[in-house]
Amino acid sequence: MRRAPYELALESRVSGARPKYRFRTADGVVSKRSFRTPELLLLESLWDRDLGRLLCPQANYGVTGVVLADAAAAVEMTETSARAACLCERNAGENSVEASVSVVADLTTLEGEFDTVAYAPKRYAPLAVGKQRVANALAVLRPGGSAYVAASKETGLARYEDQLRDVAVDVTSVAKRDGYRLLEATRPEMFDPPSYVTPRTRRPTVDGVDLALATVPGVFAAGGLDDGTRLLAEASTVSDGDRVLDLACGYGALGAYASLAADCEVWLSDDDAVATSCAERSLRASGATGTVVTADCLAGVADRTFDRVLCNPPTHAGGDVLSELFAGARNVLAPDGELAFVHHRELTLREHLAPFGDVETRRTGREHVVRTATP
């Protein structure tokens, strides 16, 4: 991440806290220009509690973890987004607090036990995914530990309350603010996390190549291969011996296709750890080979060179993300390499393509267009 252009300041109104906390944010994270109400509710309610070792799942840019680090014995912030995790680390450093940050798809892989969990589900997160995070967070709590979930009607409050009453004990509503309520629950002595997320395998055939693609709720095009990615695969030229990068790979459709279409070296990269875990399963299920990395934009492959970069870019992520994505793709291309990308026909990405010399239209579909760019 090259830029974190937005700065937020949070003034403390409680004794024992520093007067002001400062946070840097950027395109690609939730609520980049203002603090989230559920996180503020967590801060107001938990500051004076005995938190012990605190876990903050889906920490976004670190507000809950950074502030409560002054009240907890230790803090672990986790994110599925590598970009968000980078901001958590930066904000912990800028506020001079001790906190660990990790990028994980599954909270049950964390080491050790926690005394407290503080979770504010993000808007638009699939409910099944949020409930799985709650269950997995309970699994890494010590018996008798406390889980706090801050949610509103729009983010699934009633469903989370029902879930906690099913799997935890002593469930109560302890605070509220602007339509959000804070639920507190205790982890029982024995707990085996139930499954709320069901992985699926989609089996499309692309230009004569049979694929087996692993998906879960919340990843892009979880219901099946989208038209834009299919069009890009069908329009792409991959040859034996090529070094190929599937950039913003999602669950790995383009990388798996390239690996099976030619005898080539394939790398797959995405910001989201859930997507890359799906991509790894897609490669195995398809009988394809490749190296999968979880990283923001090109951070995971910046030291490599590729003949072909294939990308269905996350056009919703913001201009800075797109500019960094395309500039990074240009930097890893071989002198005679080619970027092939797809986007909706009504969009223009001209401002983000400045690093390239030539940009051409390769194929046009009903709703999408495939373009190529060369150094």
Backbone torsions as a table, in degrees:
resi	resn	phi	psi	omega
1	MET	NA	116.9	-176.6
2	ARG	-82.1	-32.3	-173.8
3	ARG	-132.6	140.9	168.6
4	ALA	-128.4	77.2	-165.1
5	PRO	-78.1	-14.0	-175.4
6	TYR	-100.4	137.0	179.7
7	GLU	-125.4	131.2	178.2
8	LEU	-120.6	145.7	178.1
9	ALA	-124.0	134.1	-179.5
10	LEU	-119.5	115.8	179.2
11	GLU	-87.9	135.4	-178.6
12	SER	-85.8	142.7	176.2
13	ARG	-123.5	19.6	-179.3
14	VAL	-121.0	151.4	-179.9
15	SER	-71.9	144.3	177.4
16	GLY	91.5	-11.5	179.3
17	ALA	-96.9	158.7	175.4
18	ARG	-70.4	157.7	-173.7
19	PRO	-63.3	-35.1	-174.3
20	LYS	-149.4	140.2	173.3
21	TYR	-114.2	140.7	-179.9
22	ARG	-119.3	140.2	-177.3
23	PHE	-132.5	136.3	171.8
24	ARG	-98.5	137.2	177.1
25	THR	-131.7	174.1	-175.4
26	ALA	-157.1	168.4	171.3
27	ASP	-55.8	145.5	176.1
28	GLY	99.0	-4.0	175.0
29	VAL	-118.6	162.7	-177.2
30	VAL	-76.8	136.3	174.3
31	SER	55.3	57.6	-174.5
32	LYS	-70.9	-19.1	-176.3
33	ARG	-107.6	-2.5	-179.0
34	SER	-156.7	157.2	178.5
35	PHE	-74.7	146.2	179.3
36	ARG	-82.0	135.2	179.7
37	THR	-56.3	-45.7	-178.2
38	PRO	-63.4	-30.9	177.3
39	GLU	-71.0	-39.2	176.0
40	LEU	-63.7	-36.6	177.0
41	LEU	-63.7	-40.5	176.4
42	LEU	-61.7	-44.1	-179.0
43	LEU	-62.9	-47.4	-178.5
44	GLU	-60.7	-35.4	-171.1
45	SER	-90.7	-25.0	-172.0
46	LEU	-104.5	-10.1	-173.2
47	TRP	-56.6	-41.1	-174.4
48	ASP	-93.5	9.0	-178.6
49	ARG	-94.2	159.5	176.6
50	ASP	-82.6	97.8	-171.0
51	LEU	-88.4	-27.8	-176.4
52	GLY	60.3	-133.6	177.6
53	ARG	-85.7	117.3	-170.3
54	LEU	-106.2	134.1	174.3
55	LEU	-111.4	128.4	177.0
56	CYS	-118.1	91.7	178.3
57	PRO	-71.8	150.0	179.8
58	GLN	48.1	60.1	-170.5
59	ALA	-74.0	-7.2	-179.6
60	ASN	59.5	-120.3	177.3
61	TYR	-102.2	15.8	164.1
62	GLY	100.3	13.3	-174.3
63	VAL	-59.0	-53.8	-176.5
64	THR	-62.1	-48.0	-176.8
65	GLY	-67.2	-40.2	-177.9
66	VAL	-66.4	-47.5	-177.8
67	VAL	-68.6	-45.7	-176.7
68	LEU	-74.8	-8.7	173.9
69	ALA	-61.5	-26.1	177.8
70	ASP	-76.6	-12.1	-178.5
71	ALA	-114.7	-16.0	-175.9
72	ALA	-99.4	160.2	175.8
73	ALA	-71.9	-34.6	178.0
74	ALA	-160.8	153.6	-178.2
75	VAL	-132.0	134.7	171.1
76	GLU	-120.5	118.3	174.4
77	MET	-103.3	131.4	177.8
78	THR	-120.5	153.3	177.1
79	GLU	-147.7	149.4	167.7
80	THR	-84.9	-19.2	-179.2
81	SER	-94.6	123.3	176.7
82	ALA	-64.5	-34.3	179.5
83	ARG	-65.2	-47.5	178.7
84	ALA	-62.6	-39.6	179.2
85	ALA	-61.9	-38.3	176.6
86	CYS	-60.5	-40.6	178.4
87	LEU	-68.3	-36.6	176.0
88	CYS	-59.3	-46.0	179.4
89	GLU	-62.9	-43.7	-179.6
90	ARG	-63.1	-43.4	-177.3
91	ASN	-72.2	-31.6	173.4
92	ALA	-63.6	-43.8	179.5
93	GLY	-65.6	-43.2	-177.3
94	GLU	-68.5	-24.9	177.0
95	ASN	-99.0	5.6	175.1
96	SER	55.8	45.8	175.8
97	VAL	-115.9	153.4	177.3
98	GLU	-90.3	121.5	177.8
99	ALA	-157.8	141.1	174.9
100	SER	-92.5	145.1	179.7
101	VAL	-131.0	133.5	178.6
102	SER	-141.6	150.3	176.0
103	VAL	-101.4	113.0	-176.5
104	VAL	-138.5	145.6	174.0
105	ALA	-90.6	-25.3	-173.5
106	ASP	-134.2	115.4	-177.4
107	LEU	-64.0	-23.6	-178.0
108	THR	-70.9	-8.1	176.4
109	THR	-83.6	-8.0	179.6
110	LEU	-68.2	148.6	-179.4
111	GLU	-91.4	145.0	176.3
112	GLY	80.6	176.8	179.0
113	GLU	-110.2	154.7	178.6
114	PHE	-115.6	154.9	178.0
115	ASP	-92.5	-29.7	-174.8
116	THR	-143.1	142.7	171.7
117	VAL	-120.7	133.6	176.6
118	ALA	-124.4	111.7	-171.7
119	TYR	-131.3	129.1	174.7
120	ALA	-121.4	95.4	-178.6
121	PRO	-53.9	137.9	179.9
122	LYS	-78.6	146.5	175.6
123	ARG	-59.6	141.5	179.9
124	TYR	78.3	-4.2	174.3
125	ALA	-67.9	130.5	178.2
126	PRO	-55.5	138.4	-176.0
127	LEU	-59.8	-39.5	179.8
128	ALA	-61.1	-37.7	179.2
129	VAL	-67.7	-44.5	178.3
130	GLY	-62.0	-42.4	179.3
131	LYS	-66.3	-34.5	176.6
132	GLN	-65.6	-38.3	177.8
133	ARG	-64.6	-40.4	177.1
134	VAL	-61.1	-46.9	-179.5
135	ALA	-62.5	-43.9	-179.6
136	ASN	-68.7	-32.9	176.1
137	ALA	-67.0	-40.7	175.7
138	LEU	-60.5	-33.8	-178.6
139	ALA	-65.2	-29.9	-179.3
140	VAL	-98.5	2.5	171.0
141	LEU	-77.8	148.4	170.8
142	ARG	-69.9	152.4	173.7
143	PRO	-55.4	130.3	-176.5
144	GLY	89.0	-5.5	177.6
145	GLY	-70.1	162.3	-174.4
146	SER	-107.7	134.2	174.5
147	ALA	-113.0	131.1	178.4
148	TYR	-117.6	128.8	178.8
149	VAL	-126.1	121.2	179.4
150	ALA	-105.8	115.9	-175.6
151	ALA	-147.8	164.6	176.8
152	SER	-121.1	176.7	176.8
153	LYS	-56.8	-39.5	-177.3
154	GLU	-70.4	-26.0	-178.6
155	THR	-103.6	13.5	170.9
156	GLY	97.4	26.7	-175.7
157	LEU	-51.0	-51.2	-175.5
158	ALA	-62.5	-38.8	-179.9
159	ARG	-67.7	-40.7	178.1
160	TYR	-65.4	-38.5	179.1
161	GLU	-64.2	-43.3	177.2
162	ASP	-61.7	-42.8	179.5
163	GLN	-60.2	-47.9	-178.2
164	LEU	-63.1	-36.1	178.0
165	ARG	-67.5	-27.0	178.2
166	ASP	-77.5	-36.9	-168.7
167	VAL	-113.5	-14.5	-177.3
168	ALA	-122.1	-173.0	178.7
169	VAL	-131.3	163.2	176.0
170	ASP	54.3	50.3	-178.4
171	VAL	-82.8	123.6	179.8
172	THR	-138.9	159.0	172.6
173	SER	-99.0	118.1	-169.7
174	VAL	-107.8	-15.2	-179.6
175	ALA	-164.7	163.3	177.1
176	LYS	-149.8	155.0	179.2
177	ARG	-162.2	123.2	171.6
178	ASP	47.8	48.1	176.8
179	GLY	89.1	-4.9	177.3
180	TYR	-103.9	146.3	173.1
181	ARG	-123.4	149.1	177.8
182	LEU	-106.0	118.3	178.5
183	LEU	-96.1	137.3	174.6
184	GLU	-118.0	135.1	178.9
185	ALA	-141.9	154.5	-179.2
186	THR	-109.4	135.7	177.2
187	ARG	-73.2	130.5	178.8
188	PRO	-71.5	169.0	-178.4
189	GLU	-60.2	-45.8	178.1
190	MET	-111.4	133.6	-178.2
191	PHE	-153.1	125.9	174.4
192	ASP	-121.3	113.1	-172.6
193	PRO	-62.6	125.9	175.0
194	PRO	-71.6	164.9	179.2
195	SER	-100.2	126.6	176.0
196	TYR	-112.2	-19.1	-178.7
197	VAL	-106.5	124.4	-179.8
198	THR	-107.1	112.5	176.7
199	PRO	-64.6	146.1	177.2
200	ARG	-125.2	154.7	173.6
201	THR	-118.3	118.8	176.9
202	ARG	-97.3	140.9	-173.1
203	ARG	-124.8	67.4	178.4
204	PRO	-79.6	157.8	169.7
205	THR	-111.9	123.9	-176.6
206	VAL	-119.2	113.2	177.8
207	ASP	51.4	43.2	177.6
208	GLY	84.4	-1.2	-179.3
209	VAL	-103.8	122.7	179.4
210	ASP	-85.2	128.3	-178.6
211	LEU	-119.4	152.7	171.2
212	ALA	-125.9	106.8	-169.9
213	LEU	-111.0	123.5	-178.8
214	ALA	-85.9	129.3	179.6
215	THR	-134.0	158.3	170.8
216	VAL	-139.7	160.5	176.7
217	PRO	-56.2	140.1	176.8
218	GLY	102.7	-23.7	176.3
219	VAL	-83.0	157.1	-178.3
220	PHE	-61.4	132.9	177.8
221	ALA	57.0	44.2	-178.7
222	ALA	-62.1	-26.6	-178.4
223	GLY	-76.9	-11.7	-179.8
224	GLY	154.0	162.7	-176.6
225	LEU	-55.5	125.7	-177.5
226	ASP	-79.0	158.3	-175.1
227	ASP	-63.3	-36.7	-178.3
228	GLY	-65.6	-45.9	179.2
229	THR	-64.6	-40.2	177.3
230	ARG	-61.2	-45.0	-179.3
231	LEU	-61.8	-41.4	179.9
232	LEU	-64.5	-44.0	178.6
233	ALA	-60.7	-44.9	-177.6
234	GLU	-67.4	-27.5	-177.8
235	ALA	-91.1	-9.3	-173.4
236	SER	-82.9	148.0	176.1
237	THR	-110.8	112.0	178.3
238	VAL	-123.7	128.6	-175.1
239	SER	-118.2	159.8	175.2
240	ASP	-55.8	137.0	178.3
241	GLY	88.0	-9.5	179.7
242	ASP	-66.8	149.7	168.3
243	ARG	-102.2	116.6	-169.2
244	VAL	-119.1	136.4	174.4
245	LEU	-117.4	123.6	169.5
246	ASP	-93.2	100.8	-173.3
247	LEU	-94.6	133.1	-170.7
248	ALA	58.2	56.8	-164.3
249	CYS	-72.4	-17.5	-174.8
250	GLY	57.8	-133.5	-179.4
251	TYR	-87.8	15.0	164.6
252	GLY	91.5	21.8	-176.0
253	ALA	-62.1	-47.3	-176.6
254	LEU	-68.4	-40.1	179.0
255	GLY	-65.3	-43.2	178.1
256	ALA	-63.9	-41.8	178.4
257	TYR	-61.6	-47.3	-178.6
258	ALA	-61.0	-41.1	-178.8
259	SER	-62.8	-35.8	-178.5
260	LEU	-87.3	-23.7	-177.8
261	ALA	-79.9	-23.7	-177.7
262	ALA	-152.1	161.6	176.7
263	ASP	-86.0	84.8	-172.1
264	CYS	-135.8	164.3	176.4
265	GLU	-91.4	124.7	-172.9
266	VAL	-120.8	133.0	170.9
267	TRP	-120.3	145.5	178.8
268	LEU	-129.3	134.2	-177.9
269	SER	-138.3	140.1	176.1
270	ASP	-153.1	154.2	178.9
271	ASP	-72.1	-23.7	-169.1
272	ASP	-102.1	123.2	-177.6
273	ALA	-67.2	-30.4	176.9
274	VAL	-67.0	-42.6	178.7
275	ALA	-62.8	-44.2	-177.5
276	THR	-70.0	-31.1	174.7
277	SER	-65.8	-36.3	174.1
278	CYS	-66.3	-40.7	179.9
279	ALA	-60.8	-40.3	177.6
280	GLU	-62.0	-41.2	178.5
281	ARG	-69.1	-35.3	178.4
282	SER	-62.9	-42.3	178.3
283	LEU	-60.6	-48.1	-179.2
284	ARG	-62.3	-46.4	-176.6
285	ALA	-66.5	-30.7	-179.1
286	SER	-85.2	-8.5	-174.7
287	GLY	73.4	25.8	-179.0
288	ALA	-102.1	166.1	178.1
289	THR	-125.1	148.4	178.8
290	GLY	175.6	167.3	177.7
291	THR	-110.4	126.6	-175.9
292	VAL	-110.6	132.3	177.4
293	VAL	-129.4	146.9	174.3
294	THR	-105.1	115.7	-175.7
295	ALA	-163.1	155.5	176.7
296	ASP	-75.3	124.4	179.5
297	CYS	50.6	-119.6	-175.5
298	LEU	-100.9	11.8	-172.8
299	ALA	-58.7	-31.1	-176.0
300	GLY	-82.8	-10.9	-176.8
301	VAL	-134.0	16.5	-173.8
302	ALA	-62.4	-20.0	-178.9
303	ASP	-93.9	9.5	-177.2
304	ARG	-114.2	169.0	178.4
305	THR	-128.9	139.5	-176.1
306	PHE	-129.7	146.8	174.5
307	ASP	-84.5	-31.7	-179.3
308	ARG	-135.2	129.9	170.2
309	VAL	-117.5	124.2	179.6
310	LEU	-111.2	133.1	-172.9
311	CYS	-151.8	126.6	164.6
312	ASN	-105.1	91.7	-166.4
313	PRO	-70.2	150.7	177.3
314	PRO	-78.6	82.6	-172.9
315	THR	-66.0	-14.3	178.2
316	HIS	-82.5	-10.0	-168.4
317	ALA	-79.2	-15.0	179.7
318	GLY	114.2	154.9	-174.2
319	GLY	-61.0	-40.2	-178.9
320	ASP	-63.9	-39.5	178.7
321	VAL	-63.6	-45.0	-178.6
322	LEU	-65.1	-43.2	179.4
323	SER	-61.7	-42.2	179.6
324	GLU	-68.3	-36.2	179.8
325	LEU	-63.9	-47.8	-178.1
326	PHE	-72.0	-38.9	176.8
327	ALA	-63.1	-39.9	178.1
328	GLY	-66.3	-38.6	177.2
329	ALA	-62.0	-41.1	176.8
330	ARG	-61.3	-38.8	-176.6
331	ASN	-69.3	-27.5	-178.6
332	VAL	-97.1	-1.1	179.0
333	LEU	-77.4	140.2	170.5
334	ALA	-65.6	159.6	-177.5
335	PRO	-52.6	-34.5	178.3
336	ASP	-106.2	21.6	-177.8
337	GLY	-80.3	176.5	-174.9
338	GLU	-145.9	134.3	169.5
339	LEU	-97.4	128.0	173.4
340	ALA	-117.7	126.7	-176.2
341	PHE	-140.8	161.9	-177.2
342	VAL	-130.2	147.2	174.4
343	HIS	-156.7	166.4	177.2
344	HIS	-62.6	145.1	-173.5
345	ARG	-62.9	-30.5	-176.7
346	GLU	-79.7	-11.2	178.9
347	LEU	-85.9	152.6	169.3
348	THR	-125.0	132.0	179.4
349	LEU	-111.4	21.2	-172.0
350	ARG	-55.0	-44.6	-175.8
351	GLU	-64.7	-24.4	-178.5
352	HIS	-88.4	-7.9	-175.2
353	LEU	-99.9	11.4	-178.2
354	ALA	-56.3	-32.9	-178.5
355	PRO	-67.5	-12.8	-173.9
356	PHE	-98.0	154.9	178.6
357	GLY	-82.9	-59.0	-177.1
358	ASP	-117.6	135.2	175.5
359	VAL	-127.5	126.4	-176.9
360	GLU	-131.0	152.7	173.8
361	THR	-87.5	125.5	-179.0
362	ARG	-98.8	-41.3	-178.7
363	ARG	-153.6	145.1	178.9
364	THR	-122.4	128.2	175.8
365	GLY	-105.3	-168.9	-177.8
366	ARG	-64.4	-41.5	-178.3
367	GLU	-121.4	-12.4	-172.6
368	HIS	-125.5	162.1	174.5
369	VAL	-133.9	138.7	175.9
370	VAL	-103.6	128.3	177.6
371	ARG	-124.0	156.2	174.5
372	THR	-120.3	147.8	178.8
373	ALA	-135.0	137.7	179.8
374	THR	-126.6	155.2	-178.3
375	PRO	-59.0	NA	NA
